[in-house]
């Protein structure tokens, strides 16, 4: 079991990369795409919670089942694996949730839109630049 944990740790370090830029992150196929943007003023905001898209549940269930299988013996291993998988599923779902803000923005062109952002400190009255990738929001930045 120790060798598996050491191997997973080493693989994690190898896959983590060396980039240290603190700016926005783009995936490999998104960085060379043409994007458009709108500018506007935040007219209201409210806190929201972004739920798990399924990845947290899946990884939690797998990790819980693997850890559960190390406990118990004989027929008990099956039960601890099942229990670990169920507990991991629930824990992964809760961990994957994120706090965010729903912003209502009055764009300079007069239209109103709603965007959800996380990890940004944007308040009512702030001017924002909303970078779009097609119909998806790629990024929202406060304009100083």
N, C-alpha and C positions, 0 to 999 in steps of 0.2 A: 504494500500500500504506500509505503514511504517513497519508493522509487517512482510510482505513478504521480504522486504529488510533486516531487522534484522535477520530473519530466514536464508536467503541465506548467509549472512555474517557469522553467527555461523556455518552453515554447511561447508562453505569454510575453516574456521579455523580448524574444526574437521578433515576434509579430507586432510589437508596440511601435516600432519605427523610431526615427530620430528627429522628426519635425518638432520645432519648439515655437513656431509662430503662434501668437496669441490671438490672431485674427480669426475670421470665420473659416469654417472648414468646408471644402467642396469634395464630392466624391470624384473618382477618376474620370467618369464620363461626363460630369457636369461642369468641370472647370473651363472647358473651351466652348461652351454654348453661349449664344447671344441672349442676354437677359434685358428686360425693360424695367423701368421703375416709375413710381408715382410718389409725389410729395404731398403732404397734408398735415393737418393738426389733429391731435387726439382730443376728441370731444367727451369721451367717457371711457372708463376702464373698470373692470371687475375681476377679482381673482377666480380662476377656474382650475380644475384638475384634469390633466391629460392621463387617460387610462392606458393600460398596457396594450400594445399591439399584438401580443401573443408571444413575443420572444422571451420575455421575463418568465412567463408561465412554463414554457418549454424547457428553458435552461434550468430553472428552479426544480422542475420535476426530474430532469435527468440527474442533476447533482444530488438532489435528495435521495433518489433511488440508489445511486452509487454509494453514497455515504451510508444509507440505511442497510445496504447489503453487507457492509463490514461489521454490523452488529448482529447479535444472535447467532445461533448455530442450528444446523439441520433445517427442520421445517420453520423455525423461527426466522431464518434469513429471508424467507419469502415474505413473511409478515412485516419485518422491519424494512425491507425494500419497498413494499407497498406503502407503508406508513411514511417512509422518508420521501417517496415520490409525491404523495398527497400533501405533506407539509411543505415540500419544496415548491409545488405548484402554487400554493397559497402565498408563501413567502415571496416567490418570484413575481407574482401579480402585484403584491403590495409594494415591493421595492421598485418595480418598473414605473409606478405612478410618478408623475411630476407636477409640481405647482407651476402655474403659468398665469398670464394675464390676457383677458379678452379686451382688445382695444377697438373702440369705434372711432374711425378716422374720417374727417371731412377732407376730401382731396381738393387740391387747388383747382381742379376742373369742375368742382361743384358737387360731385357725386360722393356718397357715403359708403364706406365699406367696413367690414369687421374682420380683424385678423387676430390670431392667437400667437403670443410670443412667450418664450420661457427664457429665464436667465438674463433678462434685460430690466433695467430700472427706467421705465418709461411711465410718465404720469400725464394726467389730463392737462392740456395746454401745450405740451411739447410738440415741436415740429418733428416729423419723422419722414424718412425715406424708406419706401417699401420696394424691395427688389423682387421682381416676379420672374419665374421660370415658366412660361406659358400661363396657365391659370393657377399655378402653385406659388405660395409665398416662399421665396428662397431665404430672405433675410429682412429684418426690420431694424433700422438704426435711428437713433436720435440725432437730429441735426443741431449742432451748436450755434 
